[in-house]
Amino acid sequence: MGTKEEVLDAIREVLVAEFECDRASLAPDARLYEDLDLDSIDAVDLVVRLQRQTGLKVKAEDFKSIRTLGDVADVIASLSASQGK
């Protein structure tokens, strides 16, 4: 994965394909729980799918402060950059 926009696109693909989210609602400021109607189990499933897709190891503490789609992209982009992916 590369830029934050590329990461956002990958996350959007997972959300549309696996969680039946409406692509139009997947703006970076979309709140995972309130706007996208994900629950905590969905959030964990999203992380597992992103780990498989990116090959990155995401720790639980990396996701404690995540509230929006943009937050998820920031964490993944940051991990990707720090691991040289």
N, CA, C and O atoms as a CHARMM CRD file, in Angstrom:
* protein
*
  340
    1    1 MET  N      0.85300  -1.17900   0.00000 PROA 1      0.00000
    2    1 MET  CA     0.00000   0.00000   0.00000 PROA 1      0.00000
    3    1 MET  C      0.88700   1.22600   0.00000 PROA 1      0.00000
    4    1 MET  O      2.03000   1.19700   0.45500 PROA 1      0.00000
    5    2 GLY  N      0.33800   2.28500  -0.51400 PROA 2      0.00000
    6    2 GLY  CA     1.14700   3.48500  -0.63500 PROA 2      0.00000
    7    2 GLY  C      0.54000   4.66400   0.07200 PROA 2      0.00000
    8    2 GLY  O      0.58400   4.77100   1.29700 PROA 2      0.00000
    9    3 THR  N     -0.03300   5.55500  -0.72400 PROA 3      0.00000
   10    3 THR  CA    -0.55700   6.79800  -0.18900 PROA 3      0.00000
   11    3 THR  C     -1.82900   6.54800   0.63400 PROA 3      0.00000
   12    3 THR  O     -2.44100   5.48200   0.58500 PROA 3      0.00000
   13    4 LYS  N     -2.18300   7.57300   1.37900 PROA 4      0.00000
   14    4 LYS  CA    -3.40800   7.46500   2.17400 PROA 4      0.00000
   15    4 LYS  C     -4.61400   7.23100   1.27000 PROA 4      0.00000
   16    4 LYS  O     -5.52600   6.48900   1.63600 PROA 4      0.00000
   17    5 GLU  N     -4.62800   7.85400   0.09500 PROA 5      0.00000
   18    5 GLU  CA    -5.76100   7.66800  -0.82100 PROA 5      0.00000
   19    5 GLU  C     -5.83500   6.22100  -1.31300 PROA 5      0.00000
   20    5 GLU  O     -6.92700   5.66700  -1.44600 PROA 5      0.00000
   21    6 GLU  N     -4.68800   5.61000  -1.58200 PROA 6      0.00000
   22    6 GLU  CA    -4.66200   4.19900  -1.99100 PROA 6      0.00000
   23    6 GLU  C     -5.16500   3.30500  -0.86100 PROA 6      0.00000
   24    6 GLU  O     -5.88800   2.33500  -1.09300 PROA 6      0.00000
   25    7 VAL  N     -4.77500   3.64300   0.34900 PROA 7      0.00000
   26    7 VAL  CA    -5.23400   2.88600   1.51500 PROA 7      0.00000
   27    7 VAL  C     -6.73900   3.04800   1.67300 PROA 7      0.00000
   28    7 VAL  O     -7.44500   2.07000   1.91700 PROA 7      0.00000
   29    8 LEU  N     -7.23300   4.27000   1.53600 PROA 8      0.00000
   30    8 LEU  CA    -8.68200   4.51600   1.62700 PROA 8      0.00000
   31    8 LEU  C     -9.43600   3.71100   0.57400 PROA 8      0.00000
   32    8 LEU  O    -10.48600   3.13800   0.86600 PROA 8      0.00000
   33    9 ASP  N     -8.91300   3.66600  -0.63500 PROA 9      0.00000
   34    9 ASP  CA    -9.56400   2.89200  -1.69500 PROA 9      0.00000
   35    9 ASP  C     -9.64000   1.41800  -1.33300 PROA 9      0.00000
   36    9 ASP  O    -10.66700   0.77700  -1.55500 PROA 9      0.00000
   37   10 ALA  N     -8.55900   0.87500  -0.77700 PROA 10     0.00000
   38   10 ALA  CA    -8.54300  -0.54200  -0.38400 PROA 10     0.00000
   39   10 ALA  C     -9.54900  -0.80300   0.72800 PROA 10     0.00000
   40   10 ALA  O    -10.24700  -1.81700   0.71500 PROA 10     0.00000
   41   11 ILE  N     -9.62400   0.11000   1.68900 PROA 11     0.00000
   42   11 ILE  CA   -10.57300  -0.03800   2.79800 PROA 11     0.00000
   43   11 ILE  C    -12.00700   0.04000   2.25900 PROA 11     0.00000
   44   11 ILE  O    -12.87600  -0.73000   2.66800 PROA 11     0.00000
   45   12 ARG  N    -12.23500   0.95900   1.35700 PROA 12     0.00000
   46   12 ARG  CA   -13.57100   1.08700   0.75200 PROA 12     0.00000
   47   12 ARG  C    -13.97500  -0.20400   0.04800 PROA 12     0.00000
   48   12 ARG  O    -15.11700  -0.64700   0.16500 PROA 12     0.00000
   49   13 GLU  N    -13.03500  -0.81000  -0.68300 PROA 13     0.00000
   50   13 GLU  CA   -13.32500  -2.06800  -1.37700 PROA 13     0.00000
   51   13 GLU  C    -13.78200  -3.14500  -0.38800 PROA 13     0.00000
   52   13 GLU  O    -14.74800  -3.86200  -0.64700 PROA 13     0.00000
   53   14 VAL  N    -13.08300  -3.25200   0.74500 PROA 14     0.00000
   54   14 VAL  CA   -13.44600  -4.23900   1.76800 PROA 14     0.00000
   55   14 VAL  C    -14.82400  -3.92000   2.33600 PROA 14     0.00000
   56   14 VAL  O    -15.65700  -4.81300   2.48900 PROA 14     0.00000
   57   15 LEU  N    -15.06300  -2.65400   2.64800 PROA 15     0.00000
   58   15 LEU  CA   -16.34800  -2.27000   3.24500 PROA 15     0.00000
   59   15 LEU  C    -17.51900  -2.50900   2.30200 PROA 15     0.00000
   60   15 LEU  O    -18.59400  -2.92000   2.73900 PROA 15     0.00000
   61   16 VAL  N    -17.32200  -2.25600   1.02300 PROA 16     0.00000
   62   16 VAL  CA   -18.39500  -2.47600   0.04500 PROA 16     0.00000
   63   16 VAL  C    -18.61700  -3.97400  -0.15200 PROA 16     0.00000
   64   16 VAL  O    -19.75500  -4.44400  -0.13200 PROA 16     0.00000
   65   17 ALA  N    -17.53700  -4.71700  -0.34000 PROA 17     0.00000
   66   17 ALA  CA   -17.65000  -6.14600  -0.65300 PROA 17     0.00000
   67   17 ALA  C    -18.08600  -6.99000   0.53600 PROA 17     0.00000
   68   17 ALA  O    -18.90900  -7.89200   0.38800 PROA 17     0.00000
   69   18 GLU  N    -17.54800  -6.70700   1.69700 PROA 18     0.00000
   70   18 GLU  CA   -17.76700  -7.58000   2.84900 PROA 18     0.00000
   71   18 GLU  C    -18.83000  -7.08500   3.83000 PROA 18     0.00000
   72   18 GLU  O    -19.45400  -7.88400   4.52800 PROA 18     0.00000
   73   19 PHE  N    -19.03200  -5.78700   3.88000 PROA 19     0.00000
   74   19 PHE  CA   -19.95500  -5.23700   4.87500 PROA 19     0.00000
   75   19 PHE  C    -21.15900  -4.54400   4.22800 PROA 19     0.00000
   76   19 PHE  O    -21.98600  -3.94500   4.91500 PROA 19     0.00000
   77   20 GLU  N    -21.24400  -4.63500   2.89300 PROA 20     0.00000
   78   20 GLU  CA   -22.36400  -4.08100   2.14200 PROA 20     0.00000
   79   20 GLU  C    -22.59800  -2.60000   2.42200 PROA 20     0.00000
   80   20 GLU  O    -23.73800  -2.13700   2.45500 PROA 20     0.00000
   81   21 CYS  N    -21.50900  -1.86300   2.62400 PROA 21     0.00000
   82   21 CYS  CA   -21.61400  -0.42000   2.82100 PROA 21     0.00000
   83   21 CYS  C    -21.83300   0.25500   1.47600 PROA 21     0.00000
   84   21 CYS  O    -21.38200  -0.23500   0.44100 PROA 21     0.00000
   85   22 ASP  N    -22.51700   1.36000   1.50100 PROA 22     0.00000
   86   22 ASP  CA   -22.75000   2.15900   0.30500 PROA 22     0.00000
   87   22 ASP  C    -21.50400   2.99700   0.04300 PROA 22     0.00000
   88   22 ASP  O    -21.09100   3.78800   0.89100 PROA 22     0.00000
   89   23 ARG  N    -20.90400   2.82200  -1.13800 PROA 23     0.00000
   90   23 ARG  CA   -19.66500   3.52600  -1.46300 PROA 23     0.00000
   91   23 ARG  C    -19.81100   5.03900  -1.27200 PROA 23     0.00000
   92   23 ARG  O    -18.85100   5.70300  -0.88000 PROA 23     0.00000
   93   24 ALA  N    -20.98100   5.58400  -1.53800 PROA 24     0.00000
   94   24 ALA  CA   -21.20700   7.02500  -1.41400 PROA 24     0.00000
   95   24 ALA  C    -21.06800   7.50600   0.02900 PROA 24     0.00000
   96   24 ALA  O    -20.80900   8.68700   0.26000 PROA 24     0.00000
   97   25 SER  N    -21.23400   6.61700   0.99000 PROA 25     0.00000
   98   25 SER  CA   -21.14000   7.01000   2.39900 PROA 25     0.00000
   99   25 SER  C    -19.73700   6.85100   2.96000 PROA 25     0.00000
  100   25 SER  O    -19.52100   7.08900   4.14900 PROA 25     0.00000
  101   26 LEU  N    -18.77400   6.45100   2.12500 PROA 26     0.00000
  102   26 LEU  CA   -17.44300   6.11700   2.61700 PROA 26     0.00000
  103   26 LEU  C    -16.43300   7.25700   2.48000 PROA 26     0.00000
  104   26 LEU  O    -15.34600   7.07900   1.93100 PROA 26     0.00000
  105   27 ALA  N    -16.80900   8.41400   2.98200 PROA 27     0.00000
  106   27 ALA  CA   -15.90500   9.55900   3.02900 PROA 27     0.00000
  107   27 ALA  C    -14.91600   9.36500   4.18600 PROA 27     0.00000
  108   27 ALA  O    -15.21200   8.63600   5.13200 PROA 27     0.00000
  109   28 PRO  N    -13.75500  10.00700   4.11800 PROA 28     0.00000
  110   28 PRO  CA   -12.77100   9.84600   5.19900 PROA 28     0.00000
  111   28 PRO  C    -13.30100  10.20900   6.58300 PROA 28     0.00000
  112   28 PRO  O    -12.84300   9.65800   7.58400 PROA 28     0.00000
  113   29 ASP  N    -14.26200  11.13200   6.64900 PROA 29     0.00000
  114   29 ASP  CA   -14.79400  11.53200   7.96000 PROA 29     0.00000
  115   29 ASP  C    -15.98700  10.68300   8.40800 PROA 29     0.00000
  116   29 ASP  O    -16.60200  10.97500   9.43300 PROA 29     0.00000
  117   30 ALA  N    -16.31600   9.63500   7.64700 PROA 30     0.00000
  118   30 ALA  CA   -17.42000   8.74600   8.03900 PROA 30     0.00000
  119   30 ALA  C    -17.03500   8.00400   9.31800 PROA 30     0.00000
  120   30 ALA  O    -15.97800   7.37900   9.39500 PROA 30     0.00000
  121   31 ARG  N    -17.90600   8.08500  10.30900 PROA 31     0.00000
  122   31 ARG  CA   -17.65900   7.41300  11.58600 PROA 31     0.00000
  123   31 ARG  C    -18.05300   5.94400  11.45800 PROA 31     0.00000
  124   31 ARG  O    -19.13800   5.61100  10.98000 PROA 31     0.00000
  125   32 LEU  N    -17.14400   5.07700  11.89700 PROA 32     0.00000
  126   32 LEU  CA   -17.34600   3.63700  11.72700 PROA 32     0.00000
  127   32 LEU  C    -18.62200   3.15200  12.38700 PROA 32     0.00000
  128   32 LEU  O    -19.39900   2.42300  11.77000 PROA 32     0.00000
  129   33 TYR  N    -18.84600   3.54100  13.61800 PROA 33     0.00000
  130   33 TYR  CA   -19.97500   2.99900  14.37400 PROA 33     0.00000
  131   33 TYR  C    -21.27600   3.74700  14.07600 PROA 33     0.00000
  132   33 TYR  O    -22.31300   3.12800  13.84000 PROA 33     0.00000
  133   34 GLU  N    -21.21400   5.07500  14.08700 PROA 34     0.00000
  134   34 GLU  CA   -22.43400   5.85500  13.92500 PROA 34     0.00000
  135   34 GLU  C    -22.89400   5.94200  12.46800 PROA 34     0.00000
  136   34 GLU  O    -24.07300   5.73400  12.18100 PROA 34     0.00000
  137   35 ASP  N    -21.97400   6.24600  11.54600 PROA 35     0.00000
  138   35 ASP  CA   -22.35400   6.47300  10.15300 PROA 35     0.00000
  139   35 ASP  C    -22.41100   5.18600   9.33700 PROA 35     0.00000
  140   35 ASP  O    -23.29600   5.01900   8.49800 PROA 35     0.00000
  141   36 LEU  N    -21.46600   4.27500   9.58200 PROA 36     0.00000
  142   36 LEU  CA   -21.38800   3.04200   8.78500 PROA 36     0.00000
  143   36 LEU  C    -22.06600   1.86200   9.45800 PROA 36     0.00000
  144   36 LEU  O    -22.17000   0.78200   8.87600 PROA 36     0.00000
  145   37 ASP  N    -22.52400   2.07000  10.67800 PROA 37     0.00000
  146   37 ASP  CA   -23.26800   1.04800  11.41800 PROA 37     0.00000
  147   37 ASP  C    -22.46300  -0.23800  11.63100 PROA 37     0.00000
  148   37 ASP  O    -23.02100  -1.33500  11.62300 PROA 37     0.00000
  149   38 LEU  N    -21.14200  -0.09200  11.82100 PROA 38     0.00000
  150   38 LEU  CA   -20.31000  -1.24600  12.16600 PROA 38     0.00000
  151   38 LEU  C    -20.33800  -1.41400  13.67300 PROA 38     0.00000
  152   38 LEU  O    -20.46800  -0.43600  14.40800 PROA 38     0.00000
  153   39 ASP  N    -20.21700  -2.64300  14.13300 PROA 39     0.00000
  154   39 ASP  CA   -20.07300  -2.86400  15.56800 PROA 39     0.00000
  155   39 ASP  C    -18.63000  -3.27100  15.84100 PROA 39     0.00000
  156   39 ASP  O    -17.82000  -3.32800  14.91500 PROA 39     0.00000
  157   40 SER  N    -18.29900  -3.55300  17.09500 PROA 40     0.00000
  158   40 SER  CA   -16.91000  -3.85800  17.43700 PROA 40     0.00000
  159   40 SER  C    -16.41400  -5.13300  16.75700 PROA 40     0.00000
  160   40 SER  O    -15.23700  -5.22700  16.41000 PROA 40     0.00000
  161   41 ILE  N    -17.27900  -6.09600  16.56600 PROA 41     0.00000
  162   41 ILE  CA   -16.88800  -7.33300  15.87900 PROA 41     0.00000
  163   41 ILE  C    -16.60900  -7.03600  14.40000 PROA 41     0.00000
  164   41 ILE  O    -15.65800  -7.57100  13.82900 PROA 41     0.00000
  165   42 ASP  N    -17.42800  -6.19500  13.78700 PROA 42     0.00000
  166   42 ASP  CA   -17.17400  -5.78200  12.40900 PROA 42     0.00000
  167   42 ASP  C    -15.82800  -5.07300  12.29200 PROA 42     0.00000
  168   42 ASP  O    -15.08700  -5.29600  11.33500 PROA 42     0.00000
  169   43 ALA  N    -15.51300  -4.21800  13.26700 PROA 43     0.00000
  170   43 ALA  CA   -14.24200  -3.49000  13.24500 PROA 43     0.00000
  171   43 ALA  C    -13.06100  -4.45600  13.31400 PROA 43     0.00000
  172   43 ALA  O    -12.07300  -4.28000  12.60200 PROA 43     0.00000
  173   44 VAL  N    -13.16000  -5.46700  14.16200 PROA 44     0.00000
  174   44 VAL  CA   -12.10400  -6.47800  14.26100 PROA 44     0.00000
  175   44 VAL  C    -11.99000  -7.23400  12.94700 PROA 44     0.00000
  176   44 VAL  O    -10.88300  -7.48400  12.46900 PROA 44     0.00000
  177   45 ASP  N    -13.11800  -7.59900  12.36000 PROA 45     0.00000
  178   45 ASP  CA   -13.12300  -8.30900  11.08600 PROA 45     0.00000
  179   45 ASP  C    -12.48100  -7.45000   9.99400 PROA 45     0.00000
  180   45 ASP  O    -11.73700  -7.96200   9.15800 PROA 45     0.00000
  181   46 LEU  N    -12.76600  -6.16000  10.00100 PROA 46     0.00000
  182   46 LEU  CA   -12.16600  -5.24200   9.04200 PROA 46     0.00000
  183   46 LEU  C    -10.64700  -5.24500   9.19200 PROA 46     0.00000
  184   46 LEU  O     -9.92600  -5.30700   8.19600 PROA 46     0.00000
  185   47 VAL  N    -10.16200  -5.17800  10.41900 PROA 47     0.00000
  186   47 VAL  CA    -8.72200  -5.17800  10.67400 PROA 47     0.00000
  187   47 VAL  C     -8.08800  -6.47600  10.17500 PROA 47     0.00000
  188   47 VAL  O     -7.03300  -6.44500   9.54100 PROA 47     0.00000
  189   48 VAL  N     -8.72000  -7.61100  10.45500 PROA 48     0.00000
  190   48 VAL  CA    -8.19100  -8.90400  10.01300 PROA 48     0.00000
  191   48 VAL  C     -8.11100  -8.93800   8.48300 PROA 48     0.00000
  192   48 VAL  O     -7.11300  -9.39200   7.92300 PROA 48     0.00000
  193   49 ARG  N     -9.13000  -8.47200   7.82700 PROA 49     0.00000
  194   49 ARG  CA    -9.13100  -8.46100   6.35000 PROA 49     0.00000
  195   49 ARG  C     -8.05000  -7.54000   5.80100 PROA 49     0.00000
  196   49 ARG  O     -7.39100  -7.87000   4.81500 PROA 49     0.00000
  197   50 LEU  N     -7.86800  -6.39200   6.43700 PROA 50     0.00000
  198   50 LEU  CA    -6.83100  -5.46600   5.99000 PROA 50     0.00000
  199   50 LEU  C     -5.43700  -6.04000   6.24700 PROA 50     0.00000
  200   50 LEU  O     -4.52600  -5.83600   5.44400 PROA 50     0.00000
  201   51 GLN  N     -5.26800  -6.74900   7.34800 PROA 51     0.00000
  202   51 GLN  CA    -3.98900  -7.39500   7.62100 PROA 51     0.00000
  203   51 GLN  C     -3.65600  -8.40500   6.53400 PROA 51     0.00000
  204   51 GLN  O     -2.53000  -8.44600   6.03800 PROA 51     0.00000
  205   52 ARG  N     -4.64000  -9.22000   6.16500 PROA 52     0.00000
  206   52 ARG  CA    -4.43100 -10.20900   5.10200 PROA 52     0.00000
  207   52 ARG  C     -4.08100  -9.54000   3.78600 PROA 52     0.00000
  208   52 ARG  O     -3.18800  -9.98400   3.06400 PROA 52     0.00000
  209   53 GLN  N     -4.79500  -8.46700   3.48400 PROA 53     0.00000
  210   53 GLN  CA    -4.61000  -7.78300   2.21600 PROA 53     0.00000
  211   53 GLN  C     -3.26300  -7.06000   2.14000 PROA 53     0.00000
  212   53 GLN  O     -2.64600  -7.01200   1.07700 PROA 53     0.00000
  213   54 THR  N     -2.81100  -6.50500   3.25200 PROA 54     0.00000
  214   54 THR  CA    -1.60100  -5.68600   3.24300 PROA 54     0.00000
  215   54 THR  C     -0.36300  -6.42600   3.72500 PROA 54     0.00000
  216   54 THR  O      0.76000  -6.01600   3.43100 PROA 54     0.00000
  217   55 GLY  N     -0.56000  -7.51600   4.46500 PROA 55     0.00000
  218   55 GLY  CA     0.57600  -8.20900   5.05600 PROA 55     0.00000
  219   55 GLY  C      1.11900  -7.50300   6.29000 PROA 55     0.00000
  220   55 GLY  O      2.16800  -7.88400   6.80800 PROA 55     0.00000
  221   56 LEU  N      0.42200  -6.48500   6.76300 PROA 56     0.00000
  222   56 LEU  CA     0.86200  -5.73100   7.93800 PROA 56     0.00000
  223   56 LEU  C      0.33500  -6.37400   9.21000 PROA 56     0.00000
  224   56 LEU  O     -0.73400  -6.98600   9.21200 PROA 56     0.00000
  225   57 LYS  N      1.08600  -6.23100  10.28300 PROA 57     0.00000
  226   57 LYS  CA     0.64200  -6.69700  11.58800 PROA 57     0.00000
  227   57 LYS  C      0.08500  -5.49600  12.33800 PROA 57     0.00000
  228   57 LYS  O      0.82300  -4.57800  12.69600 PROA 57     0.00000
  229   58 VAL  N     -1.20800  -5.50900  12.56900 PROA 58     0.00000
  230   58 VAL  CA    -1.87200  -4.41200  13.25900 PROA 58     0.00000
  231   58 VAL  C     -2.13500  -4.82900  14.69200 PROA 58     0.00000
  232   58 VAL  O     -2.73700  -5.87200  14.94700 PROA 58     0.00000
  233   59 LYS  N     -1.68000  -4.00700  15.62300 PROA 59     0.00000
  234   59 LYS  CA    -1.88000  -4.28900  17.04700 PROA 59     0.00000
  235   59 LYS  C     -3.16600  -3.63700  17.52600 PROA 59     0.00000
  236   59 LYS  O     -3.59800  -2.61300  16.99700 PROA 59     0.00000
  237   60 ALA  N     -3.76200  -4.24600  18.53100 PROA 60     0.00000
  238   60 ALA  CA    -5.02400  -3.71600  19.06900 PROA 60     0.00000
  239   60 ALA  C     -4.88100  -2.26700  19.51600 PROA 60     0.00000
  240   60 ALA  O     -5.79400  -1.46800  19.31000 PROA 60     0.00000
  241   61 GLU  N     -3.75400  -1.91500  20.12200 PROA 61     0.00000
  242   61 GLU  CA    -3.58200  -0.54200  20.60700 PROA 61     0.00000
  243   61 GLU  C     -3.53500   0.47000  19.46100 PROA 61     0.00000
  244   61 GLU  O     -3.81700   1.65100  19.66200 PROA 61     0.00000
  245   62 ASP  N     -3.17500   0.00000  18.24500 PROA 62     0.00000
  246   62 ASP  CA    -3.17900   0.89000  17.08800 PROA 62     0.00000
  247   62 ASP  C     -4.58700   1.35600  16.75200 PROA 62     0.00000
  248   62 ASP  O     -4.76000   2.40900  16.13700 PROA 62     0.00000
  249   63 PHE  N     -5.59100   0.58900  17.14700 PROA 63     0.00000
  250   63 PHE  CA    -6.96900   0.88800  16.76300 PROA 63     0.00000
  251   63 PHE  C     -7.81900   1.43400  17.90600 PROA 63     0.00000
  252   63 PHE  O     -9.01600   1.65400  17.72100 PROA 63     0.00000
  253   64 LYS  N     -7.24200   1.65700  19.06600 PROA 64     0.00000
  254   64 LYS  CA    -8.05000   2.11400  20.20100 PROA 64     0.00000
  255   64 LYS  C     -8.66700   3.48600  19.98800 PROA 64     0.00000
  256   64 LYS  O     -9.77600   3.74200  20.45600 PROA 64     0.00000
  257   65 SER  N     -7.96900   4.36700  19.29400 PROA 65     0.00000
  258   65 SER  CA    -8.47400   5.73700  19.14100 PROA 65     0.00000
  259   65 SER  C     -9.17100   5.97400  17.80200 PROA 65     0.00000
  260   65 SER  O     -9.53700   7.10600  17.48500 PROA 65     0.00000
  261   66 ILE  N     -9.35300   4.93000  17.02600 PROA 66     0.00000
  262   66 ILE  CA    -9.96100   5.06900  15.70500 PROA 66     0.00000
  263   66 ILE  C    -11.46300   5.29300  15.81800 PROA 66     0.00000
  264   66 ILE  O    -12.17500   4.57300  16.51800 PROA 66     0.00000
  265   67 ARG  N    -11.91600   6.31300  15.10600 PROA 67     0.00000
  266   67 ARG  CA   -13.34500   6.61600  15.09300 PROA 67     0.00000
  267   67 ARG  C    -13.88800   6.72700  13.66800 PROA 67     0.00000
  268   67 ARG  O    -15.06800   6.47100  13.42800 PROA 67     0.00000
  269   68 THR  N    -13.01800   7.11300  12.71800 PROA 68     0.00000
  270   68 THR  CA   -13.47600   7.37100  11.35300 PROA 68     0.00000
  271   68 THR  C    -12.72400   6.51200  10.34100 PROA 68     0.00000
  272   68 THR  O    -11.70100   5.90400  10.65500 PROA 68     0.00000
  273   69 LEU  N    -13.24200   6.47900   9.14900 PROA 69     0.00000
  274   69 LEU  CA   -12.59300   5.77600   8.05000 PROA 69     0.00000
  275   69 LEU  C    -11.20300   6.36000   7.79700 PROA 69     0.00000
  276   69 LEU  O    -10.25700   5.62100   7.52700 PROA 69     0.00000
  277   70 GLY  N    -11.08300   7.67000   7.88400 PROA 70     0.00000
  278   70 GLY  CA    -9.78600   8.32800   7.72300 PROA 70     0.00000
  279   70 GLY  C     -8.78900   7.90300   8.77900 PROA 70     0.00000
  280   70 GLY  O     -7.60000   7.76600   8.49100 PROA 70     0.00000
  281   71 ASP  N     -9.26600   7.69100  10.01700 PROA 71     0.00000
  282   71 ASP  CA    -8.38900   7.20800  11.09100 PROA 71     0.00000
  283   71 ASP  C     -7.82100   5.83200  10.74600 PROA 71     0.00000
  284   71 ASP  O     -6.63900   5.57600  10.97100 PROA 71     0.00000
  285   72 VAL  N     -8.65500   4.95000  10.20200 PROA 72     0.00000
  286   72 VAL  CA    -8.20400   3.61700   9.80500 PROA 72     0.00000
  287   72 VAL  C     -7.12400   3.75400   8.73400 PROA 72     0.00000
  288   72 VAL  O     -6.08300   3.10000   8.80500 PROA 72     0.00000
  289   73 ALA  N     -7.37700   4.60500   7.74500 PROA 73     0.00000
  290   73 ALA  CA    -6.41000   4.80700   6.66900 PROA 73     0.00000
  291   73 ALA  C     -5.09600   5.36400   7.20300 PROA 73     0.00000
  292   73 ALA  O     -4.02400   4.96300   6.74900 PROA 73     0.00000
  293   74 ASP  N     -5.16900   6.28400   8.16200 PROA 74     0.00000
  294   74 ASP  CA    -3.94800   6.84700   8.75000 PROA 74     0.00000
  295   74 ASP  C     -3.10400   5.76900   9.41500 PROA 74     0.00000
  296   74 ASP  O     -1.88700   5.72700   9.23300 PROA 74     0.00000
  297   75 VAL  N     -3.75700   4.88600  10.19300 PROA 75     0.00000
  298   75 VAL  CA    -3.02700   3.82400  10.88700 PROA 75     0.00000
  299   75 VAL  C     -2.37800   2.87500   9.88700 PROA 75     0.00000
  300   75 VAL  O     -1.20100   2.54100  10.02400 PROA 75     0.00000
  301   76 ILE  N     -3.13700   2.43600   8.88000 PROA 76     0.00000
  302   76 ILE  CA    -2.60200   1.51800   7.88600 PROA 76     0.00000
  303   76 ILE  C     -1.47300   2.16700   7.09300 PROA 76     0.00000
  304   76 ILE  O     -0.43700   1.54100   6.87100 PROA 76     0.00000
  305   77 ALA  N     -1.66200   3.41600   6.66300 PROA 77     0.00000
  306   77 ALA  CA    -0.62100   4.12100   5.90200 PROA 77     0.00000
  307   77 ALA  C      0.63300   4.29500   6.74300 PROA 77     0.00000
  308   77 ALA  O      1.74500   4.12700   6.24300 PROA 77     0.00000
  309   78 SER  N      0.46200   4.63000   8.01300 PROA 78     0.00000
  310   78 SER  CA     1.59800   4.79400   8.91300 PROA 78     0.00000
  311   78 SER  C      2.35800   3.48000   9.11600 PROA 78     0.00000
  312   78 SER  O      3.58700   3.44700   9.06100 PROA 78     0.00000
  313   79 LEU  N      1.61400   2.40700   9.34800 PROA 79     0.00000
  314   79 LEU  CA     2.25200   1.09200   9.51100 PROA 79     0.00000
  315   79 LEU  C      2.96000   0.68700   8.22900 PROA 79     0.00000
  316   79 LEU  O      4.06800   0.15200   8.27000 PROA 79     0.00000
  317   80 SER  N      2.33500   0.93600   7.11100 PROA 80     0.00000
  318   80 SER  CA     2.92100   0.59000   5.81900 PROA 80     0.00000
  319   80 SER  C      4.22400   1.33800   5.61200 PROA 80     0.00000
  320   80 SER  O      5.21600   0.75200   5.17900 PROA 80     0.00000
  321   81 ALA  N      4.22900   2.63600   5.91800 PROA 81     0.00000
  322   81 ALA  CA     5.43300   3.45300   5.75300 PROA 81     0.00000
  323   81 ALA  C      6.54300   3.00700   6.69900 PROA 81     0.00000
  324   81 ALA  O      7.70900   2.94700   6.31100 PROA 81     0.00000
  325   82 SER  N      6.17700   2.69500   7.93900 PROA 82     0.00000
  326   82 SER  CA     7.19300   2.31400   8.92300 PROA 82     0.00000
  327   82 SER  C      7.76900   0.92100   8.66600 PROA 82     0.00000
  328   82 SER  O      8.87600   0.61400   9.10700 PROA 82     0.00000
  329   83 GLN  N      7.01800   0.08200   7.95300 PROA 83     0.00000
  330   83 GLN  CA     7.48400  -1.26600   7.65600 PROA 83     0.00000
  331   83 GLN  C      8.01500  -1.36800   6.23400 PROA 83     0.00000
  332   83 GLN  O      8.39600  -2.44500   5.77500 PROA 83     0.00000
  333   84 GLY  N      8.03400  -0.24000   5.54700 PROA 84     0.00000
  334   84 GLY  CA     8.58500  -0.21000   4.20400 PROA 84     0.00000
  335   84 GLY  C      7.79600  -0.96300   3.17300 PROA 84     0.00000
  336   84 GLY  O      8.36900  -1.45200   2.19900 PROA 84     0.00000
  337   85 LYS  N      6.48200  -1.07400   3.35500 PROA 85     0.00000
  338   85 LYS  CA     5.63400  -1.80600   2.41000 PROA 85     0.00000
  339   85 LYS  C      5.16700  -0.89700   1.30300 PROA 85     0.00000
  340   85 LYS  O      4.44100  -1.33400   0.41000 PROA 85     0.00000
